[in-house]
Amino acid sequence: MTEPAERVAIVTGAAGGIGRAVVGLLRARGYAIIAEDIAGTVRDLGTDEHVVPLQADVAQSESARRAVALAEDRFGRLDLLVNNAGLFLRKPTEQCTDEDFDVLMATNVRGAFVHARESLAALARTSGSIVNLASISGLVGLPGQTLYALTKGAIVQLTRQLAVEHAHRGIRVNAVAPGAVDTDFVANARDATADPDPAASRATSISQHPIGRILTPAEVAEAIVFLASPAASGITGSILSVDGGYVAR
């Protein structure tokens, strides 16, 4: 076992823009981290003995069990699960395939569910918390995002359900619902051909955010880390929009 850490987190989707920002901020706040992602680039995060990369498929229960075991074997505990891994798809409803449905549901919903399920016992021992990544797409209707919105709506309700069901164990469960974020997430969407003019789409997205810009990964990470912190000890079952005023508009 590596020397026990004061606080330990699992972050899924750790190799992406928001994931990397979360890992960096949590490490700066003194967490040891199991950084999980299907991408091999997750290994780049393992430059610190307190950041352990785990290349795995988030949708598999075994991946979740491995992450929890790593946290407890290496650092002696688990305090936080950040369910960040996800796939985006922009495609008209009638063009969505059964495969599209299965892939998005597996990564975005089953991945969050199995990681939550496998983490609960460890989190109960530390009065820990879960922060899920929802989206404004799970709160409002957006053209061309039927399947993605479906998965993020599921995350919203999963958050509320887990919060109510496990509050008596001292586990808090919340979600962050970002607006558009300046990452490669949308650019690397499963169906890249669905957006023939990314520059125009970006300009439109900016115009829909009252603050006049899209969000940075660091801003989303700050919200995630806040919800996991003692400062948010009275907050559970909440969906925090980090969207530059999009939903309010």
C-alpha positions in Angstrom: 0.0 0.0 0.0 1.1 3.5 -0.8 1.1 5.8 2.2 -2.6 6.4 3.1 -4.0 9.7 1.8 -6.3 12.0 3.7 -8.8 12.0 0.8 -9.1 9.7 -2.2 -11.1 10.1 -5.4 -12.0 8.1 -8.5 -12.4 10.2 -11.6 -13.8 8.6 -14.7 -13.1 10.1 -18.2 -10.0 11.4 -16.6 -8.1 11.8 -19.9 -10.5 14.4 -21.4 -10.7 18.1 -20.9 -13.0 18.3 -17.9 -11.5 15.1 -16.5 -8.0 16.4 -16.6 -9.1 19.7 -15.0 -10.8 17.8 -12.2 -7.7 15.6 -11.6 -5.5 18.6 -11.4 -7.7 20.5 -9.1 -8.3 17.6 -6.8 -4.6 16.9 -6.6 -4.0 20.5 -5.7 -6.5 20.1 -2.9 -4.7 17.2 -1.5 -6.5 14.2 -3.0 -5.0 11.0 -4.2 -6.7 10.0 -7.4 -7.6 6.9 -9.4 -7.7 8.4 -12.9 -9.8 6.1 -15.1 -10.3 6.4 -18.8 -10.6 4.1 -21.9 -8.0 6.2 -23.7 -4.4 5.2 -23.4 -3.5 8.9 -22.8 -4.7 8.4 -19.2 -1.3 7.1 -18.5 0.1 10.6 -19.0 -1.6 11.6 -15.8 0.4 9.1 -13.7 3.4 11.4 -13.2 2.7 11.6 -9.4 2.6 8.6 -7.0 -0.7 10.0 -5.8 -2.3 9.8 -9.3 -2.9 6.2 -10.4 -3.9 5.8 -14.1 -6.4 3.1 -14.9 -7.1 2.3 -18.5 -10.5 0.6 -18.6 -14.0 0.6 -20.1 -16.2 2.6 -17.8 -19.3 0.7 -18.8 -18.0 -2.6 -17.3 -18.7 -3.5 -13.7 -15.2 -5.0 -13.5 -13.7 -1.6 -14.3 -15.6 -0.1 -11.4 -14.6 -2.8 -9.0 -10.9 -2.4 -10.1 -11.1 1.3 -9.5 -12.5 0.9 -6.0 -10.0 -1.8 -5.1 -7.1 0.3 -6.3 -8.3 3.2 -4.2 -8.5 1.1 -1.0 -5.5 -1.0 -1.7 -3.2 1.9 -2.6 -4.5 4.6 -0.3 -6.7 3.0 2.3 -10.0 4.7 1.5 -12.4 6.2 -0.9 -14.0 9.6 -0.4 -15.3 10.8 -3.8 -16.5 9.4 -7.1 -16.6 11.7 -10.0 -18.7 10.1 -12.8 -17.3 12.2 -15.6 -17.0 9.8 -18.5 -19.3 10.3 -21.4 -19.9 10.3 -25.2 -21.7 13.0 -27.2 -23.9 12.5 -30.3 -25.6 15.1 -32.4 -27.9 13.4 -34.8 -31.6 13.8 -35.8 -33.8 11.3 -34.0 -34.8 9.4 -37.1 -31.1 8.9 -38.0 -30.1 7.4 -34.7 -29.4 3.7 -34.8 -29.8 1.0 -32.3 -26.0 0.9 -32.0 -25.9 4.6 -31.2 -28.5 4.0 -28.5 -26.5 1.1 -27.0 -23.2 2.8 -27.1 -24.4 6.1 -25.5 -26.4 4.3 -22.8 -23.5 2.0 -22.0 -20.9 4.8 -21.5 -23.1 7.6 -20.2 -25.6 5.8 -18.0 -24.4 2.2 -17.2 -20.9 3.5 -16.6 -22.2 6.0 -14.0 -24.5 3.4 -12.5 -22.0 0.6 -12.1 -19.3 3.0 -10.6 -21.8 4.4 -8.1 -23.0 0.9 -7.2 -19.5 -0.5 -6.7 -18.4 2.6 -4.7 -21.3 2.8 -2.2 -19.8 0.6 0.5 -16.5 2.3 0.5 -18.1 5.8 0.4 -20.3 4.8 3.4 -17.2 4.1 5.4 -15.9 7.7 4.9 -19.2 9.6 4.6 -18.1 10.3 1.1 -19.9 11.8 -2.0 -20.6 11.2 -5.6 -20.6 14.0 -8.2 -22.1 13.1 -11.6 -21.7 14.9 -14.9 -25.1 15.8 -16.2 -25.7 18.5 -18.9 -28.0 21.3 -19.9 -29.1 18.7 -22.4 -30.7 16.7 -19.6 -32.6 19.8 -18.4 -33.9 21.4 -21.6 -34.7 20.2 -25.1 -32.0 20.8 -27.8 -32.5 19.9 -31.4 -30.4 17.0 -32.7 -29.5 15.7 -29.2 -32.2 13.2 -28.5 -30.0 10.3 -27.5 -27.5 12.4 -25.6 -30.3 14.3 -23.8 -31.9 10.9 -22.9 -28.7 9.7 -21.2 -28.2 13.0 -19.4 -31.8 13.1 -18.2 -31.1 9.6 -16.8 -28.1 11.0 -14.9 -30.2 13.8 -13.4 -32.7 11.2 -12.0 -29.9 8.8 -11.0 -28.4 11.6 -8.9 -31.7 12.4 -7.1 -32.5 8.7 -6.5 -29.0 7.9 -5.1 -29.1 11.0 -2.9 -32.4 10.0 -1.3 -31.7 6.3 -1.0 -28.2 6.7 0.6 -28.4 9.9 2.7 -28.9 7.8 5.8 -25.4 6.3 5.1 -23.8 9.7 5.1 -23.3 9.7 1.3 -24.1 12.9 -0.6 -24.8 12.7 -4.3 -25.0 15.7 -6.6 -24.5 16.6 -10.3 -23.1 19.4 -12.3 -24.9 20.3 -15.5 -22.5 22.2 -17.8 -23.4 24.2 -20.8 -21.0 24.2 -23.8 -17.4 23.7 -22.6 -14.3 24.5 -24.5 -13.0 21.0 -25.0 -12.6 18.5 -27.8 -15.7 16.6 -26.4 -18.1 17.8 -29.1 -15.4 17.9 -31.8 -14.7 14.3 -31.2 -18.4 13.3 -31.1 -19.3 9.8 -32.3 -20.8 11.1 -35.5 -18.4 13.9 -36.6 -20.2 14.3 -39.9 -23.3 15.5 -38.2 -21.9 19.0 -37.8 -20.8 20.3 -41.2 -19.9 23.8 -39.9 -18.3 23.6 -36.4 -17.3 27.3 -36.5 -20.9 28.3 -37.1 -22.1 25.9 -34.4 -19.6 27.4 -31.9 -20.7 30.9 -32.7 -24.4 29.9 -32.2 -23.5 28.3 -28.9 -21.7 31.3 -27.6 -24.7 33.5 -28.5 -27.0 31.3 -26.4 -24.9 31.8 -23.2 -25.8 35.1 -21.6 -22.2 35.6 -20.3 -21.1 35.8 -24.0 -18.8 32.8 -24.0 -18.7 29.1 -23.4 -17.3 27.6 -20.3 -13.8 26.4 -19.5 -13.0 23.0 -18.1 -11.5 24.7 -15.0 -14.8 26.3 -14.2 -16.7 23.0 -14.4 -13.9 21.4 -12.2 -14.3 24.1 -9.6 -18.0 23.3 -9.3 -17.4 19.6 -9.0 -14.8 20.0 -6.3 -17.0 22.4 -4.4 -19.9 19.9 -4.3 -17.4 17.3 -3.0 -16.1 19.7 -0.3 -17.2 20.3 3.3 -18.5 23.7 2.2 -21.3 21.7 0.5 -22.0 19.5 3.4 -25.7 20.4 3.4 -26.2 19.8 -0.3 -27.4 16.5 -1.8 -29.7 15.6 -4.6 -28.9 18.9 -6.4 -28.2 19.6 -10.0 -25.9 22.6 -10.3 -26.0 24.3 -13.7 -22.6 25.6 -14.7 -23.9 27.1 -18.0 -23.2 30.8 -18.2 -26.9 31.5 -17.8 -28.1 29.1 -20.6 -31.0 27.5 -18.7 -32.1 30.8 -17.1 -32.3 32.3 -20.6 
